[in-house]
């Protein structure tokens, strides 16, 4: 696995702007949590979607596809949390489960070596 420096910086910038958007849409008391949580989860999925290359082209394609799917799921989840009042444990559990499932699926795809 190799990280492309320019695409990684681009992913960080996009993640920052999207997280700031969620922060500004949220008018509730948990603004800092949704900002940090959305930045982290969006950054992880975007890094694997845009900024990485693997030794096998099929592995790269599969990891990028899985990352794009989870990126959309994370965006939908954070949009929901940005517009509705939520508890901190609910946010941490939902986004934690999404990231753990993403990690498991991406790891399984990477180890398939196809």
N, C-alpha and C positions, 0 to 999 in steps of 0.2 A: 504494500500500500504506500502510495506517495501522495503528498499534498502539493498542489499547485499553489504557489505563493500568491499570485495575483487573484486567483479565484477564491482563495481563502480570505483574503482581505475584502473582496467583494461580498462574500457570504457574511462576514462580520458586519459590514456596513448595512446590508439589507436587513439583517437580524436586529440591529440597533434601531433602524427606522421603524420597522414593524412593531417592535417592543414599545417604542415611544408612542406610536399610534394607539396601542392598547392602553398604555398609561394615560393618555389624554382622553380617551373615550370613557374610561372608568371614573365615575364620580363618587365612588364609595371609599371607605376607609382602607381597603386593601390594595391601594394603588401600587405601592412599592413591591408587594408580593407578585402581582400580575406582571409588573415590569420585569422583575428578575426572572420569574418563572417562564414567561413567554420568550425572553431573550435566550435563556439557556436551551429550552427545548427547540426553538426555531433554529438556533445556531447549530446544534448537533445534527438536526436533520438536513439543513442546508449544506453543511460541510461535506456530508457524505453524498449529497445529491449533486453538488457542483464542484467542490474542491478536491476530490480524491480520484485517483486512478489506481487500478489494481493490475497485477501482472497479466491476468487473463481478461480479454475483452468481454466475454460473456458474464464474468463475475462483476465487472464494472457496470455493465448494463443492468444486471439484476439488482445490485445494491442501489444504484441510482433510482430504479423503479420503486423499490421498497421505500427508499428515503422520500421520494416525491409523494407517495401515498400517505406516509406518516406525517409529512409536512402539511398536507391538506387537513389531516385529522387534527393536528396540533393547532392549526389556524382556526378551525371550527370550534374546537374546545375553548380556546382563549377568547374567541369572539363571544361565545356564550357567557363566559365568566366576566367579560368586560362590561356586558350590558345588564347583568343580573346580580343581585346581592347573593353572596356565597360565603361559606365558612372556610377558614384556612385549611382545616383537615381535608375537606372535600376537594379543594383545588390541588393540594399536594398529592392526594391519593390518585385522582384522575390523571393528572399529568405525569406522575411517577409511574403509573401502570402503563401509560402510552409509551414512555421512554424505555421502560424495561422490556416491553414487548418488541419495540423497534430494535433494541440492542440484541435481543435473542434471535429475531428473524434475520437481521443483517449478519450476525455472527454465523448463523446456520448457512446462509447463502455463501459467505466467504469460505467456510470450511468445506463446502461441496466441491470446490476446485473444478468447476466445469468451464 
